[in-house]
Amino acid sequence: MGVRRAGLHGAARGLHQRHGHRRERPAGHARRGRAPRLVRDSTTHDDWQRTSPPSEQLDWDTLWTDERHGGWQVEAATRETDGWTRTNLRLQLGDEDRRLTGAACVCIRRDGAGGGEARVLLVDQERPAPGVRLWEIPRGMVDPGDASPAQAALRELGEETSMVASLEAELGEIYPDTGVFAGSVAVVLAGFVREEGSQDDEEPEVEATRWFTRAQVRELIATGRLRDGISLGALALADVWREDAAVTAASSG
């Protein structure tokens, strides 16, 4: 996106000055926290999830809008808390009803081709924004024509890798950057079915695709070749779900 650094930072500085932003902690101020509570979330797999109380509602002002790329907006809001005046910035796609903006697919292969061990599909991506090339899970944006976030995740899998997979579980949503990004990414777990050939004249969306064992994924993380937040969060969700499923199967058997 073409957000100019000077314009965004200048707008933030103006809000700080206009609302008297203070850097020092007020006298006698102590950090206070609220313990998270357990709630039942029927939108994900049938398990208990840990969550925090909802945040206060803020009045957001639009600083910048890019209509050329789907209506991305840079917004700002201020709030008073225990003597502090804080300015918050966020990046959002469109209105409040379009918070769910991405979909990611953790695709697992269990057909014995890798010596019987389950493997996960990763794609080799060139990322110009941070200037890095990393292994990631297939992911992309939810399009208006997608019937559901899960359908969007499977579509992105096919477009990036030519793989066909069956949906096994909807693992929930993750927030890539809760500091500035309002959108969330839906994560699904899918089982490999088959690979379909791609047309030679189509420009590939990724540099390469490859199946990795769990040990190989850990090695990628340790060596810095897999370190984008969405992939790490999605793989963690998949691990938790598979561990829970294994415990449930063992207890019922």
DRENBA-25813 format. One record per atom (N, C-alpha, C): x negated, z negated, y negated. Coordinates in steps of 0.02 Angstrom, whole numbers, plus 50000, padded with zeros to 5 digits. Example, Ala and Ser with C-alpha at 12.3 -4.5 7.8 and 13.67 -1.06 7.14 Angstrom:
493404961050284;493854961050225;493404961050165;493584964650112;493164964350053;493554960649998;
This chain:
499585000050060;500005000050000;499575000049938;499825003049886;499415003849826;499514998449775;499504992149794;499564986649746;498894985749711;498884986249646;498264985349610;498104977949604;497484976149622;497284969149623;497364965949555;497144969449502;497164966549436;497884965149414;498344969849429;499034968849409;499354962949443;499254962249508;499554956749546;499264950149525;498594949849521;498284943549502;498444941749430;498494946849387;498664945449317;499364942549311;499834945249350;500514942549349;500534935349373;500144933949425;500114927049450;499824922349399;499284924549364;498984920249313;499474918949257;499864924049239;500354923149185;500874918049203;501114918149266;501604913249289;501294906249290;500664905749311;500334899249312;500304896249242;500104900449193;500034897949125;500714896349094;501214900549108;501864899649077;502204893349102;502084891649165;502424885749194;501954879749199;501384880049167;500944874149164;500654872249231;500404877049269;500104875649334;499514870949327;499494865649367;498954860749365;498574860749431;497914860349426;497494860349486;497384853249512;497404848149467;497254841349489;497854838249523;497704834049573;498234830349606;498464824649560;499114823749549;499354818349506;499124811549531;499034806849483;498804800149501;499284796849550;498994793749601;499394790349651;499744794849700;499604801349695;499944806049739;499644805749809;500054805649858;499824805749928;500184811249965;499844814250012;500154819550052;500694816550096;501254820050098;501804817750140;502004823350187;502154821650247;502364826750295;502984824550333;503344829350360;503934827950400;503804829950472;503974825650518;503854827150588;504304832950610;504034837650649;504444843150673;504974840550721;505514844350729;506044842350773;506144847650826;506464845850881;506604850550935;507304853450927;507354860050932;508004863250927;508074868250985;508684869950999;508814874951051;508864881751018;508464886551040;508454893151010;508684898151063;509304900551057;509574904951108;509334912151100;508974913651047;508744920551037;508114922051076;507784917051104;507184918251143;507314916251215;506794915751256;506894913751325;507174906751328;507484905051384;507874898851390;507414892851395;507174890651338;506704885051337;506764881551270;506484875451266;506484871851203;505924874351159;506064874951095;505554877051048;505464871750995;504854871250970;504694866350919;504714869850851;505064866950803;505124870050738;505134864750684;505004866750623;505034862250566;505684863050528;505884858150488;506494858850449;506454864950403;507024867950386;507014873850342;506734872250274;506404877250245;506104876350179;506634876650125;506474873850067;506944874250011;507034881449988;507614882949960;507754889549936;507484890349865;507104895649853;506804896949788;507114903149757;507074903549691;507294909449654;506694914049644;506724919949675;506154924549674;506254929949622;505734931249583;505734936749534;505294942349561;505534948549554;505164954349577;504634956249526;504004956449548;503454958449504;503304965849510;503394968549570;503194975549582;503574978149642;503794984449639;504164987649694;503874994549707;503784996249771;503555002849791;504105006249831;504515010149797;505075013549830;504845019149875;504235021549866;503995027149907;503885025149979;503765018749992;503615016550060;504125011450084;504765013050076;505285008950105;505505002950064;505295002450001;505524997049958;505134990649963;504474990949976;504064984949977;504074981749908;504124975149907;504154971449844;503654965749843;503334964749785;502934958749773;503354954149729;503484948049753;503924943449718;503564936849704;503814933249654;503514926849636;504064921849621;503914915449636;504384910049621;503974903849605;504244899449564;503914893149548;504344887349570;504024881649583;504394875649603;504014869449580;504384864249567;504114857849546;504114853049605;503534850249622;503484845649678;503014839949661;503284833849655;502884827849643;502394828749585;502634831449530;502214832249472;501804838649470;501844842649523;501494849049525;501964854649506;501704859749473;502064866049464;501684871349503;501994873949555;501654878749599;501974885649592;501554890649593;501784897549594;501684900449664;502204903249692;502184906149759;502274913749754;501864917349791;501924924649795;502124926649866;502524931949872;502684934449938;502764942049935;502634945149992;502714952350002;503314953350048;503794957250027;504404957950066;504624965250069;504924967150124;505204973850132;505944973550117;506144976050059;506844976450042;507164969750029;507804969050049;508184963050032;508104957650086;508484952250077;508424946450121;508614948050193;509034953250203;509254954950271;508754959050310;508174960550279;507684964850313;507034961050323;507094954650340;506494950650352;506134952750416;506524954750468;506224956750531;505974963850524;505324964750512;505074971250494;504624974450547;504404970550597;503944973250646;504144971650718;503844975250765;503974974050836;503324975350874;503184971050923;502574971550962;502734970851036;502354974251079;502484974351151;501874972151190;501954966751228;501444964551275;501624967751342;501264973051360;501424976851421;500944974751477;501234972651534;500854970051590;500904974951649;500334976051683;500324980351742;500144976151803;500564976651855;500464972551915;500474976851979;500274983151974;500354987652031;499764987752078;499274983352068;498704982952112;498154987852096;498244991952044;497724996852027;497084993552003;497124987451978;496534983951954;496304978652002;496374979852068;496164974952117;496674969552129;497294970752109;497824965952120;497944961052064;497494960752015;497574956151959;497984959351903;498434955451875;498844957951820;498394959551760;498574965051725;498184967151667;498654968651609;498394968051548;498784969251488;498504975551453;498954979351423;498764985551390;498594984251317;498004986451296;497794985951226;497614992851199;497654993551133;497484999851101;496914998651052;496485003551047;495905003351002;496125006250934;496135001950882;496415003950818;495885003550763;495885008650720;495485008650659;495935005950603;495725000350572;496124997150520;495764997750453;495975002450410;495625003550346;495664997650298;496224993950298;496304988550249;495744983350253;495614980450312;495044975850317;494384979350333;494424985950348;493814989550364;493524987850432;493964987050482;493724985250549;494074989550601;493784989650660;494064993050718;494134987950774;494764986950797;494904981450843;495344983750901;495334979850955;495824980651008;496444976550990;497034979550998;497654976250980;498184977951032;498744974151031;499314976151071;499704981451033;500064985851067;500464991051033;500994987750989;501054990050928;501544987250882;501684992150826;502214990750789;502384995050732;502994992350696;503284996550653;503854994550613;504504995750650;505004991650634;505684992750659;506014998050616;506215003650647;506525009150610;507285008050606;507605010950555;508335010250549;508715012750610;508435017650647;508785020350705;508695016250768;508275011150767;508165007050827;508775002550840;509005002450902;509584998450919;509444990950916;508814989050926;508624981950925;507874981450916;507614975550898;506894974750894;506544976150960;506864974351016;506574975651081;506504983151093;507024986951074;506984994151082;506434997151038;506344994250979;505814996550934;505124995350965;505034989550997;504394987851029;504234992751086;504734994351127;504624999051182;504505006051156;504835007851101;504725014451071;504005014951045;503775009751011;503085009850985;502585010251043;502725006751097;502285007151156;502225014351180;502795017851185;502775024751208;502425029451160;502545028451095;502245032851045;501485032051041;501245025851049;500535024651042;500145025851107;500465024951165;500085025051228;500365029851280;500955032751270;501295036951319;501495033051382;501525026451377;501725022251433;502475020751430;502785020551488;503485018651494;503505011851528;503885007151500;503905000351528;504624997851526;504764992851567;505424989751569;505394982951536;505904981351498;505934974951462;506014969151511;505574964151504;505624958151546;505864952051508;505654951451446;505874945551406;505764946851332;506214944151292;506124944051220;505824937251202;505214937251178;504824931151171;504944927651104;505294930851058;505414927750993;505034931350937;504994928150880;504674931250821;504064927250800;503584930650770;503004927450740;502954929750668;502664925350626;502544926950556;501804928450547;501614934650532;500904936450527;500524932550473;500844931250417;500514927650363;501044923950323;501144917550338;501664913750305;501504912250232;500884913550211;500704912250142;500984917350094;500994923750114;501214928950066;501704933950096;501764934350162;502174939550192;502834936650217;503394939350192;504044936650210;504294939150278;504034944850300;504284947850361;504024944650424;504394945650479;504184943050544;504124948950593;503824947550650;503714952650702;504024950250767;504464954150796;504774952550860;504284954350916;504224949950965;503764951051021;504154951451086;503994956451127;504314957051193;503784957451247;503974955351307;503554956151366;503864961651408;503454966451430;503704972151468;503254973451528;503554976251580;503184977951641;503074985451645;502454987451660;502274994551664;502684997951718;502935004051702;503305008151750;502925014451767;502735018251716;502365024551728;502055026851663;501615031751669;501315034951611;501575042051605;501775043951545;502015050651533;501485054451494;501395060851511;500905064951476;501105066251404;500615066451360;500745067851289;500575075151274;500885077851222;500755084651203;500065085251170;499705090651187;499025091451163;498995092351087;499535095151057;499505096450986;499725090450944;499895084950975;500095078950938;499475075050918;499465072750856;498915068650833;498975061650862;498465059150896;498505052450927;498565047050874;498975041950888;499075036450841;498535031150848;498185031050905;497665026050917;497035029550941;496475025950938;495835028850959;495785029251035;496035024151070;495995023951143;496465018651169;496625018951233;497025013751267;496655011551330;496775005151349;496425002651408;496784996451434;496754995451500;497044989551532;496494984151539;496664977951521;496184972451522;496444966651564;496004963551603;496184957451638;496184951651588;496424945851610;496424940051566;495714938051546;495254938351594;494554936551579;494264941451528;494434947851534;494174952751487;494474951851417;495104949751414;495414948351349;495064942451316;494914937251354;494544931551327;493864933751300;493544938351335;492894940851312;492964944651247;493494948651240;493614952251178;493704947451120;494074942051132;494184937151079;493534933651061;493144931851112;492514928251101;492014932451062;492024939051073;491544943451040;491814946550976;492424944650955;492694947050892;492994953950894;493124956750953;493424963350958;494184963050961;494474957150970;495194956150968;495314950050924;495524951250862;495604945650816;496134946750762;496594951450773;497134951950725;497674946850743;497994944050692;498444938450702;499054940150745;499324946250737;499924948050775;499764948350850;499204951450868;499024951950938;498884945150968;498514940950933;498354934250958;498994930150967;499444930450918;500064926750923;500504929250980;500544935950987;500964938851040;500694937051109;500044937451118;499754935751183;499854928351199;499824924051148;499944916951159;500664915751181;501154919151149;501854918551169;501944920851241;501624926451259;501694928951327;501404924151378;500844921051362;500544916151407;500994910151418;501284907651363;501734901951368;502344903751411;502624909651400;503214911651438;503054912351512;502484915351528;502304916351599;502154909651633;501844904951596;501724898351625;502384894751638;502854895151590;503504892051600;503874895151659;503834901851665;504174905251720;503874903151787;503214902251789;502894900151851;503094893051870;503144888651821;503354881751834;504074881551859;504504885551828;505214885851848;505274888451919;504894893651935;504924896552002;504674891552055;504144887852038;503874882952085;504354877252097;504684874952044;505144869252051;505784871252087;506004877452080;506604879752114;506474881552187;505834882952202;505664884852271;505514879052313;
